[in-house]
Amino acid sequence: MATETMSDGAILPAAFARVSGEIDAFFDTLLAVPDDGRAQLYRAMRHAAIGGGKRLRPLLVSAACALFNFDRDRAIRVGAAIECIHVYSLIHDDMPCMDDDDMRRGKPTVHRAFDEATAVLAGDSLHALAFEVLADPATHPDPYVQVELIAELARASGPVGMAGGQMMDLAAETAGDTFDLAAVTRLQQLKTGALIGFCLEAGAIMGRVRPEGRTGLRGYAHDIGLAFQIVDDLLDAEGDAAAVGKAVGKDAGAGKATFVSLMGVSRARAQAAMLVDQAVQHLHAFGAEADLLRAIARFVLERDR
Amino acid sequence: MATETMSDGAILPAAFARVSGEIDAFFDTLLAVPDDGRAQLYRAMRHAAIGGGKRLRPLLVSAACALFNFDRDRAIRVGAAIECIHVYSLIHDDMPCMDDDDMRRGKPTVHRAFDEATAVLAGDSLHALAFEVLADPATHPDPYVQVELIAELARASGPVGMAGGQMMDLAAETAGDTFDLAAVTRLQQLKTGALIGFCLEAGAIMGRVRPEGRTGLRGYAHDIGLAFQIVDDLLDAEGDAAAVGKAVGKDAGAGKATFVSLMGVSRARAQAAMLVDQAVQHLHAFGAEADLLRAIARFVLERDR
């Protein structure tokens, strides 16, 4: 694996910077503030969606685009749709009745910068916009592809995906000792894994890869998704709030079962490293065109925010 | 118009009962409670989505289906998708940070029966399910039709539709005197009119009516949408909470500008009656196949909840 790390230093920061600029530009146009009573709604969406955020999910879509040579503009539109879902979930999740967070991506959360009602509506609006973007013919000229993207994103974000995982997370706070590693793993596969999985699945759909040819990408997505969450738990347990951009130490404070509370720091770190190695091995059928995906896998392990 | 009222007594209650049963049955299957940490999420969705509610929007879709002879199962699936959006918006709108309502459809609101976090997630989950239902090939075999339905529903429910209207409504509470009849009309066209408009638009899309042939249906939708909201304001000002199924007198209490506060009760009632007459006139090109739509228009005026 040593040869594969060689070019990370060069390709990853440039790829992050490029996709971040493209996503910000897309949102700047999509979320132009109207001159009427909806102005605050748009300002709240812009506050949450523009500037800040790693843009890991759009980067994954654009990295998949490199595998299958589909149009980059389409990759950015799909990445923006996923980011609409991701950002709406952060806005709602930060609310007082959920995680009650004051800071996100180094800025006040939406309900702190505006108010709770605006946070509910900004989240709901970004949720609808995700599907409006995918249903636009500019995203893909083939409506079969559009419908498959929409069906998969709805599943990945709804009660059998992200929203279902968030509910499990709430239920976990009262479940206590009965919440073991298998349960945390299943919870995280829904809560964060499903949407990360969709990023790669979207690449395969737009690349017109048949379902039976998607096994490697699905394995990669599964492994980096889980590694991502383990590292999230490690950052919460050990990270610095200023670097992470949001409050840390919340899990232990809430007495929540996490990968770190169940495995301990060093086993959790080893598990994340093993998953990332395994993710890279899932890409064995690809050559240099998958170097960006390999670099992203290592970034997931080494990130500090 | 006297001849058109003739059969209302017969067709409308039967049509309401039939579509209500079909929508409840659809949700009963769609929202089967899983045996895991998501059980409460599904119970909350069932609480809000099954039993109760007029099902006016699904009835409008099935009435449009009678105009264009498309498959009734498809009409029910589209009606259920719209109802997912409608119900999610009620769940979020009832929350303490929004309208702070304890009762809805004669039952405790979701955040009262469960908790606020569950209400946020149940709303978000129904929102995603709306698009999952439309993206299912069972809704329509032609992906062009599916994509058009999805694009229109996303627009009607997002920041240029329902969610945008809700934001205007919040902004109105602080706008005071500057909020005139034109502003209230525009607000309501977004807040409730856009989704009612989509019910008829969906019928035209599935009936493969070209955009230029949809003028009459759009006029009908516009007029009953506005009449519906004026009657809502009248029920809030004059209605009985037990009959209406939710708290009344809230608008005056909040000092909100409404059709009733701006026009007075008798002018508002006359305006609603005029709009319903106009809605029926928009159907002049149709014969008996539009009798259900005509009966619905009159129901909008005469309803007591």
Interface residues (C-beta under 8 A of the other chain):
Chain A: D36 G37 R38 Q40 L41 Y42 M45 Y88 S89 H92 M95 C97 M98 D115 E116 A117 T118 A119 V120 L121 G123 D124 S125 H127 A128 L129 F131 E132 L134 A135 D136 P137 P143 Y144 Q146 V147 E148 I150 A151 L153 A154 R155 S157 G158 P159 G161 A163 G164 Q166 M167 M168 L170 A171 A172 A175 A183 R186 L187
Chain B: D36 G37 R38 Q40 L41 Y42 M45 Y88 S89 H92 M95 C97 M98 D115 E116 A117 T118 A119 V120 L121 G123 D124 S125 H127 A128 L129 F131 E132 L134 A135 D136 P137 P143 Y144 Q146 V147 E148 I150 A151 L153 A154 R155 S157 G158 P159 G161 A163 G164 Q166 M167 M168 L170 A171 A172 A175 A183 R186 L187
